[in-house]
Amino acid sequence: MLMKMKRGRPMALVLAMALGIVANCKPAKAAATETAVLAGGCFWCVEADFEKVKGVEEVISGFTGGSVANPTYKQVVRGGTGHYEAVQVRYDPTVVSYDQILHSFLRSVDPTDAGGQFCDRGESYRTAIFVSNSSEKRAAEAALRDAQKTLGAKVVTPVLDEGAFYPAEAYHQDYHKQGDIILTRFGPKSKANAYRLYRDGCGRDERVRELWGSAAPFAGG
């Protein structure tokens, strides 16, 4: 019996060590993804911009801020629904912070324009930051104060409470990457080329560079 116990103790120790190694090899739990909801004019452009940001995992184009449930794109751009064209930016906060996202966002739009953005006019193209808690609200208000101080001009982008967000139709998602051919005033073009022609023609990057200079993170992209 004594001999058996002496033999068993080393085996038990080896087993315990093996179990410890297995436990330590378990993958670390991934950080929870957080979401920023931003309206910056044409959602194609805002989506394309933020998909370039390290730490951003997904950007979804859609509508928010209005009174109509599940609106269509045609309803929103026609007006009367109260919705903004907006995006949900889903990001890893261990890689990019909410403050950094707000800083980049405000330098990718014209926050002094209350009537729309660039060539797109009307309520659905206004800028806004939608917040879900008091921490986001404080961060958004601080970012707007900083933008106003930097520009030396009144910033009119509001901070609004986050509400229902409705994804836009599938054909709007990743519009800037799509190869489908559509008919434009320039003739048949892929959606990706049509997007580029639209962005250039609308003067988005030109105006952003005029306002923000080298601080504009996406101008020309």
Phi and psi restraints in degrees (value plus and minus 20) as a CYANA .aco file:
   2 LEU   PHI     -83.5   -43.5
   2 LEU   PSI     -61.0   -21.0
   3 MET   PHI     -84.3   -44.3
   3 MET   PSI     -58.8   -18.8
   4 LYS   PHI     -84.2   -44.2
   4 LYS   PSI     -61.1   -21.1
   5 MET   PHI     -83.5   -43.5
   5 MET   PSI     -59.7   -19.7
   6 LYS   PHI     -86.0   -46.0
   6 LYS   PSI     -56.8   -16.8
   7 ARG   PHI     -92.5   -52.5
   7 ARG   PSI     -54.5   -14.5
   8 GLY   PHI     -92.3   -52.3
   8 GLY   PSI     -51.7   -11.7
   9 ARG   PHI     -83.3   -43.3
   9 ARG   PSI     -65.3   -25.3
  10 PRO   PHI     -81.7   -41.7
  10 PRO   PSI     -56.7   -16.7
  11 MET   PHI     -85.3   -45.3
  11 MET   PSI     -60.8   -20.8
  12 ALA   PHI     -84.3   -44.3
  12 ALA   PSI     -59.0   -19.0
  13 LEU   PHI     -84.8   -44.8
  13 LEU   PSI     -63.1   -23.1
  14 VAL   PHI     -82.1   -42.1
  14 VAL   PSI     -62.2   -22.2
  15 LEU   PHI     -83.3   -43.3
  15 LEU   PSI     -63.2   -23.2
  16 ALA   PHI     -82.4   -42.4
  16 ALA   PSI     -61.8   -21.8
  17 MET   PHI     -84.4   -44.4
  17 MET   PSI     -60.1   -20.1
  18 ALA   PHI     -83.8   -43.8
  18 ALA   PSI     -62.0   -22.0
  19 LEU   PHI     -84.3   -44.3
  19 LEU   PSI     -57.1   -17.1
  20 GLY   PHI     -85.1   -45.1
  20 GLY   PSI     -60.1   -20.1
  21 ILE   PHI     -84.1   -44.1
  21 ILE   PSI     -63.3   -23.3
  22 VAL   PHI     -81.6   -41.6
  22 VAL   PSI     -63.3   -23.3
  23 ALA   PHI     -81.9   -41.9
  23 ALA   PSI     -60.7   -20.7
  24 ASN   PHI     -92.6   -52.6
  24 ASN   PSI     -37.2     2.8
  25 CYS   PHI    -106.8   -66.8
  25 CYS   PSI     -23.8    16.2
  26 LYS   PHI     -83.2   -43.2
  26 LYS   PSI     118.1   158.1
  27 PRO   PHI     -83.2   -43.2
  27 PRO   PSI     122.4   162.4
  28 ALA   PHI     -85.1   -45.1
  28 ALA   PSI     123.7   163.7
  29 LYS   PHI     -86.5   -46.5
  29 LYS   PSI     109.7   149.7
  30 ALA   PHI     -87.4   -47.4
  30 ALA   PSI     125.5   165.5
  31 ALA   PHI     -84.8   -44.8
  31 ALA   PSI     124.1   164.1
  32 ALA   PHI     -87.0   -47.0
  32 ALA   PSI     117.0   157.0
  33 THR   PHI     -95.4   -55.4
  33 THR   PSI     119.4   159.4
  34 GLU   PHI    -133.7   -93.7
  34 GLU   PSI     146.1   186.1
  35 THR   PHI    -150.2  -110.2
  35 THR   PSI     113.2   153.2
  36 ALA   PHI    -132.7   -92.7
  36 ALA   PSI     115.9   155.9
  37 VAL   PHI    -134.2   -94.2
  37 VAL   PSI      99.9   139.9
  38 LEU   PHI    -154.1  -114.1
  38 LEU   PSI     120.7   160.7
  39 ALA   PHI    -137.3   -97.3
  39 ALA   PSI     102.0   142.0
  40 GLY   PHI    -159.9  -119.9
  40 GLY   PSI      21.5    61.5
  41 GLY   PHI      65.2   105.2
  41 GLY   PSI    -163.5  -123.5
  42 CYS   PHI     -73.1   -33.1
  42 CYS   PSI      99.2   139.2
  43 PHE   PHI     -90.0   -50.0
  43 PHE   PSI     -41.9    -1.9
  44 TRP   PHI     -76.3   -36.3
  44 TRP   PSI     -64.2   -24.2
  45 CYS   PHI     -91.0   -51.0
  45 CYS   PSI     -63.4   -23.4
  46 VAL   PHI     -85.7   -45.7
  46 VAL   PSI     -60.4   -20.4
  47 GLU   PHI     -81.0   -41.0
  47 GLU   PSI     -68.5   -28.5
  48 ALA   PHI     -80.5   -40.5
  48 ALA   PSI     -60.2   -20.2
  49 ASP   PHI     -83.6   -43.6
  49 ASP   PSI     -71.7   -31.7
  50 PHE   PHI     -96.8   -56.8
  50 PHE   PSI     -36.4     3.6
  51 GLU   PHI     -87.9   -47.9
  51 GLU   PSI     -33.9     6.1
  52 LYS   PHI    -106.2   -66.2
  52 LYS   PSI     -30.8     9.2
  53 VAL   PHI    -102.7   -62.7
  53 VAL   PSI     107.2   147.2
  54 LYS   PHI     -82.2   -42.2
  54 LYS   PSI     110.5   150.5
  55 GLY   PHI      79.8   119.8
  55 GLY   PSI     -36.0     4.0
  56 VAL   PHI    -103.3   -63.3
  56 VAL   PSI     104.7   144.7
  57 GLU   PHI    -117.0   -77.0
  57 GLU   PSI     -48.7    -8.7
  58 GLU   PHI    -182.7  -142.7
  58 GLU   PSI     124.9   164.9
  59 VAL   PHI    -149.6  -109.6
  59 VAL   PSI     108.8   148.8
  60 ILE   PHI    -138.7   -98.7
  60 ILE   PSI     107.3   147.3
  61 SER   PHI    -102.9   -62.9
  61 SER   PSI     120.3   160.3
  62 GLY   PHI    -192.0  -152.0
  62 GLY   PSI    -177.5  -137.5
  63 PHE   PHI    -153.3  -113.3
  63 PHE   PSI     123.3   163.3
  64 THR   PHI    -177.7  -137.7
  64 THR   PSI     145.3   185.3
  65 GLY   PHI      70.5   110.5
  65 GLY   PSI     -19.7    20.3
  66 GLY   PHI    -126.8   -86.8
  66 GLY   PSI    -189.7  -149.7
  67 SER   PHI    -132.3   -92.3
  67 SER   PSI     -21.3    18.7
  68 VAL   PHI    -126.0   -86.0
  68 VAL   PSI     107.8   147.8
  69 ALA   PHI     -97.1   -57.1
  69 ALA   PSI     120.3   160.3
  70 ASN   PHI      29.6    69.6
  70 ASN   PSI      33.6    73.6
  71 PRO   PHI     -91.4   -51.4
  71 PRO   PSI     134.2   174.2
  72 THR   PHI    -110.5   -70.5
  72 THR   PSI     144.4   184.4
  73 TYR   PHI     -79.0   -39.0
  73 TYR   PSI     -63.4   -23.4
  74 LYS   PHI     -82.4   -42.4
  74 LYS   PSI     -59.6   -19.6
  75 GLN   PHI     -82.5   -42.5
  75 GLN   PSI     -64.2   -24.2
  76 VAL   PHI     -86.9   -46.9
  76 VAL   PSI     -67.5   -27.5
  77 VAL   PHI     -93.0   -53.0
  77 VAL   PSI     -42.3    -2.3
  78 ARG   PHI     -90.3   -50.3
  78 ARG   PSI     -46.4    -6.4
  79 GLY   PHI      77.2   117.2
  79 GLY   PSI     141.0   181.0
  80 GLY   PHI      80.9   120.9
  80 GLY   PSI     -33.2     6.8
  81 THR   PHI    -109.3   -69.3
  81 THR   PSI     -38.9     1.1
  82 GLY   PHI      62.5   102.5
  82 GLY   PSI     -22.5    17.5
  83 HIS   PHI     -98.6   -58.6
  83 HIS   PSI     131.4   171.4
  84 TYR   PHI    -121.1   -81.1
  84 TYR   PSI     125.9   165.9
  85 GLU   PHI     -90.8   -50.8
  85 GLU   PSI     107.9   147.9
  86 ALA   PHI    -166.0  -126.0
  86 ALA   PSI     153.3   193.3
  87 VAL   PHI    -152.8  -112.8
  87 VAL   PSI     129.4   169.4
  88 GLN   PHI    -118.3   -78.3
  88 GLN   PSI     100.9   140.9
  89 VAL   PHI    -123.8   -83.8
  89 VAL   PSI      89.7   129.7
  90 ARG   PHI    -116.7   -76.7
  90 ARG   PSI     102.7   142.7
  91 TYR   PHI    -159.4  -119.4
  91 TYR   PSI     140.3   180.3
  92 ASP   PHI    -113.3   -73.3
  92 ASP   PSI      90.7   130.7
  93 PRO   PHI     -88.5   -48.5
  93 PRO   PSI     -31.2     8.8
  94 THR   PHI    -101.5   -61.5
  94 THR   PSI     -31.1     8.9
  95 VAL   PHI    -129.4   -89.4
  95 VAL   PSI     -64.7   -24.7
  96 VAL   PHI    -155.2  -115.2
  96 VAL   PSI     115.9   155.9
  97 SER   PHI    -111.7   -71.7
  97 SER   PSI     143.5   183.5
  98 TYR   PHI     -80.9   -40.9
  98 TYR   PSI     -61.0   -21.0
  99 ASP   PHI     -79.8   -39.8
  99 ASP   PSI     -62.0   -22.0
 100 GLN   PHI     -85.6   -45.6
 100 GLN   PSI     -58.5   -18.5
 101 ILE   PHI     -84.2   -44.2
 101 ILE   PSI     -63.9   -23.9
 102 LEU   PHI     -83.8   -43.8
 102 LEU   PSI     -61.9   -21.9
 103 HIS   PHI     -78.9   -38.9
 103 HIS   PSI     -66.9   -26.9
 104 SER   PHI     -87.6   -47.6
 104 SER   PSI     -60.0   -20.0
 105 PHE   PHI     -79.6   -39.6
 105 PHE   PSI     -70.1   -30.1
 106 LEU   PHI     -85.1   -45.1
 106 LEU   PSI     -45.6    -5.6
 107 ARG   PHI    -111.4   -71.4
 107 ARG   PSI     -11.4    28.6
 108 SER   PHI    -132.8   -92.8
 108 SER   PSI     -16.7    23.3
 109 VAL   PHI    -155.9  -115.9
 109 VAL   PSI     158.7   198.7
 110 ASP   PHI    -126.9   -86.9
 110 ASP   PSI      72.3   112.3
 111 PRO   PHI     -96.2   -56.2
 111 PRO   PSI     -17.0    23.0
 112 THR   PHI    -114.5   -74.5
 112 THR   PSI     -24.0    16.0
 113 ASP   PHI    -121.3   -81.3
 113 ASP   PSI      94.4   134.4
 114 ALA   PHI    -110.5   -70.5
 114 ALA   PSI     -26.5    13.5
 115 GLY   PHI    -125.2   -85.2
 115 GLY   PSI     -15.4    24.6
 116 GLY   PHI     123.3   163.3
 116 GLY   PSI    -177.9  -137.9
 117 GLN   PHI    -159.1  -119.1
 117 GLN   PSI     102.5   142.5
 118 PHE   PHI      39.8    79.8
 118 PHE   PSI    -146.3  -106.3
 119 CYS   PHI    -101.6   -61.6
 119 CYS   PSI     -29.4    10.6
 120 ASP   PHI    -112.7   -72.7
 120 ASP   PSI      99.1   139.1
 121 ARG   PHI    -134.6   -94.6
 121 ARG   PSI     132.9   172.9
 122 GLY   PHI      97.5   137.5
 122 GLY   PSI     147.2   187.2
 123 GLU   PHI     -80.4   -40.4
 123 GLU   PSI     -53.4   -13.4
 124 SER   PHI     -92.9   -52.9
 124 SER   PSI     -34.7     5.3
 125 TYR   PHI    -124.8   -84.8
 125 TYR   PSI     -10.4    29.6
 126 ARG   PHI     -92.2   -52.2
 126 ARG   PSI     140.2   180.2
 127 THR   PHI    -109.3   -69.3
 127 THR   PSI     133.6   173.6
 128 ALA   PHI    -189.0  -149.0
 128 ALA   PSI     135.1   175.1
 129 ILE   PHI    -137.0   -97.0
 129 ILE   PSI     103.2   143.2
 130 PHE   PHI    -122.2   -82.2
 130 PHE   PSI     107.4   147.4
 131 VAL   PHI    -138.7   -98.7
 131 VAL   PSI     130.2   170.2
 132 SER   PHI    -130.8   -90.8
 132 SER   PSI     -26.8    13.2
 133 ASN   PHI    -177.9  -137.9
 133 ASN   PSI     154.6   194.6
 134 SER   PHI     -88.0   -48.0
 134 SER   PSI     -51.6   -11.6
 135 SER   PHI     -85.4   -45.4
 135 SER   PSI     -65.4   -25.4
 136 GLU   PHI     -83.9   -43.9
 136 GLU   PSI     -57.4   -17.4
 137 LYS   PHI     -83.0   -43.0
 137 LYS   PSI     -65.1   -25.1
 138 ARG   PHI     -82.7   -42.7
 138 ARG   PSI     -61.6   -21.6
 139 ALA   PHI     -84.4   -44.4
 139 ALA   PSI     -61.4   -21.4
 140 ALA   PHI     -86.1   -46.1
 140 ALA   PSI     -63.1   -23.1
 141 GLU   PHI     -85.0   -45.0
 141 GLU   PSI     -58.6   -18.6
 142 ALA   PHI     -85.9   -45.9
 142 ALA   PSI     -61.0   -21.0
 143 ALA   PHI     -83.8   -43.8
 143 ALA   PSI     -58.2   -18.2
 144 LEU   PHI     -88.4   -48.4
 144 LEU   PSI     -59.4   -19.4
 145 ARG   PHI     -82.9   -42.9
 145 ARG   PSI     -61.9   -21.9
 146 ASP   PHI     -84.0   -44.0
 146 ASP   PSI     -61.2   -21.2
 147 ALA   PHI     -84.2   -44.2
 147 ALA   PSI     -61.8   -21.8
 148 GLN   PHI     -85.0   -45.0
 148 GLN   PSI     -61.5   -21.5
 149 LYS   PHI     -83.9   -43.9
 149 LYS   PSI     -62.1   -22.1
 150 THR   PHI     -84.4   -44.4
 150 THR   PSI     -63.4   -23.4
 151 LEU   PHI     -99.5   -59.5
 151 LEU   PSI     -46.7    -6.7
 152 GLY   PHI      46.3    86.3
 152 GLY   PSI      10.2    50.2
 153 ALA   PHI    -164.9  -124.9
 153 ALA   PSI     136.6   176.6
 154 LYS   PHI     -87.8   -47.8
 154 LYS   PSI     106.6   146.6
 155 VAL   PHI    -115.1   -75.1
 155 VAL   PSI     108.2   148.2
 156 VAL   PHI    -129.5   -89.5
 156 VAL   PSI     -21.1    18.9
 157 THR   PHI     -80.9   -40.9
 157 THR   PSI     102.8   142.8
 158 PRO   PHI    -107.5   -67.5
 158 PRO   PSI     139.1   179.1
 159 VAL   PHI    -123.1   -83.1
 159 VAL   PSI     100.5   140.5
 160 LEU   PHI    -143.5  -103.5
 160 LEU   PSI     132.2   172.2
 161 ASP   PHI     -88.6   -48.6
 161 ASP   PSI     115.3   155.3
 162 GLU   PHI     -89.6   -49.6
 162 GLU   PSI     114.9   154.9
 163 GLY   PHI    -147.3  -107.3
 163 GLY   PSI    -172.6  -132.6
 164 ALA   PHI     -84.3   -44.3
 164 ALA   PSI     116.3   156.3
 165 PHE   PHI    -135.2   -95.2
 165 PHE   PSI     106.8   146.8
 166 TYR   PHI    -132.4   -92.4
 166 TYR   PSI      93.6   133.6
 167 PRO   PHI     -78.4   -38.4
 167 PRO   PSI     120.3   160.3
 168 ALA   PHI     -91.3   -51.3
 168 ALA   PSI     148.8   188.8
 169 GLU   PHI     -75.0   -35.0
 169 GLU   PSI     133.7   173.7
 170 ALA   PHI     -76.3   -36.3
 170 ALA   PSI     -54.3   -14.3
 171 TYR   PHI     -89.6   -49.6
 171 TYR   PSI     -32.1     7.9
 172 HIS   PHI    -106.4   -66.4
 172 HIS   PSI     -42.2    -2.2
 173 GLN   PHI     -92.3   -52.3
 173 GLN   PSI     110.5   150.5
 174 ASP   PHI      33.8    73.8
 174 ASP   PSI      20.2    60.2
 175 TYR   PHI     -76.6   -36.6
 175 TYR   PSI     -56.9   -16.9
 176 HIS   PHI     -89.4   -49.4
 176 HIS   PSI     -27.7    12.3
 177 LYS   PHI    -128.6   -88.6
 177 LYS   PSI     -29.9    10.1
 178 GLN   PHI     -97.8   -57.8
 178 GLN   PSI     123.3   163.3
 179 GLY   PHI    -120.0   -80.0
 179 GLY   PSI     -20.0    20.0
 180 ASP   PHI     -78.5   -38.5
 180 ASP   PSI     119.4   159.4
 181 ILE   PHI    -108.7   -68.7
 181 ILE   PSI     110.0   150.0
 182 ILE   PHI    -148.9  -108.9
 182 ILE   PSI     140.9   180.9
 183 LEU   PHI    -111.5   -71.5
 183 LEU   PSI     103.3   143.3
 184 THR   PHI    -140.8  -100.8
 184 THR   PSI     156.3   196.3
 185 ARG   PHI     -89.2   -49.2
 185 ARG   PSI     -30.6     9.4
 186 PHE   PHI    -117.0   -77.0
 186 PHE   PSI     -15.2    24.8
 187 GLY   PHI      81.9   121.9
 187 GLY   PSI    -193.6  -153.6
 188 PRO   PHI     -83.9   -43.9
 188 PRO   PSI     109.2   149.2
 189 LYS   PHI    -162.6  -122.6
 189 LYS   PSI     133.4   173.4
 190 SER   PHI     -88.9   -48.9
 190 SER   PSI     137.7   177.7
 191 LYS   PHI     -80.4   -40.4
 191 LYS   PSI     -57.0   -17.0
 192 ALA   PHI     -81.7   -41.7
 192 ALA   PSI     -63.2   -23.2
 193 ASN   PHI     -91.0   -51.0
 193 ASN   PSI     -58.1   -18.1
 194 ALA   PHI     -82.8   -42.8
 194 ALA   PSI     -59.9   -19.9
 195 TYR   PHI     -80.6   -40.6
 195 TYR   PSI     -65.1   -25.1
 196 ARG   PHI     -83.8   -43.8
 196 ARG   PSI     -62.4   -22.4
 197 LEU   PHI     -83.3   -43.3
 197 LEU   PSI     -60.9   -20.9
 198 TYR   PHI     -82.4   -42.4
 198 TYR   PSI     -69.3   -29.3
 199 ARG   PHI     -80.6   -40.6
 199 ARG   PSI     -64.2   -24.2
 200 ASP   PHI     -85.4   -45.4
 200 ASP   PSI     -64.8   -24.8
 201 GLY   PHI     -87.0   -47.0
 201 GLY   PSI     -48.7    -8.7
 202 CYS   PHI     -98.1   -58.1
 202 CYS   PSI     -35.2     4.8
 203 GLY   PHI      58.0    98.0
 203 GLY   PSI       0.1    40.1
 204 ARG   PHI     -80.2   -40.2
 204 ARG   PSI     -76.6   -36.6
 205 ASP   PHI     -87.2   -47.2
 205 ASP   PSI     -55.1   -15.1
 206 GLU   PHI     -81.3   -41.3
 206 GLU   PSI     -65.6   -25.6
 207 ARG   PHI     -89.0   -49.0
 207 ARG   PSI     -59.4   -19.4
 208 VAL   PHI     -84.3   -44.3
 208 VAL   PSI     -61.4   -21.4
 209 ARG   PHI     -84.6   -44.6
 209 ARG   PSI     -57.7   -17.7
 210 GLU   PHI     -81.4   -41.4
 210 GLU   PSI     -61.0   -21.0
 211 LEU   PHI     -96.6   -56.6
 211 LEU   PSI     -68.3   -28.3
 212 TRP   PHI    -128.3   -88.3
 212 TRP   PSI     -32.3     7.7
 213 GLY   PHI      39.7    79.7
 213 GLY   PSI    -154.6  -114.6
 214 SER   PHI     -91.9   -51.9
 214 SER   PSI     -29.9    10.1
 215 ALA   PHI     -99.9   -59.9
 215 ALA   PSI     -29.8    10.2
 216 ALA   PHI     -92.5   -52.5
 216 ALA   PSI      95.8   135.8
 217 PRO   PHI     -97.6   -57.6
 217 PRO   PSI     -42.6    -2.6
 218 PHE   PHI    -139.7   -99.7
 218 PHE   PSI     -26.4    13.6
 219 ALA   PHI     -77.9   -37.9
 219 ALA   PSI     109.1   149.1
 220 GLY   PHI      73.9   113.9
 220 GLY   PSI     -25.0    15.0
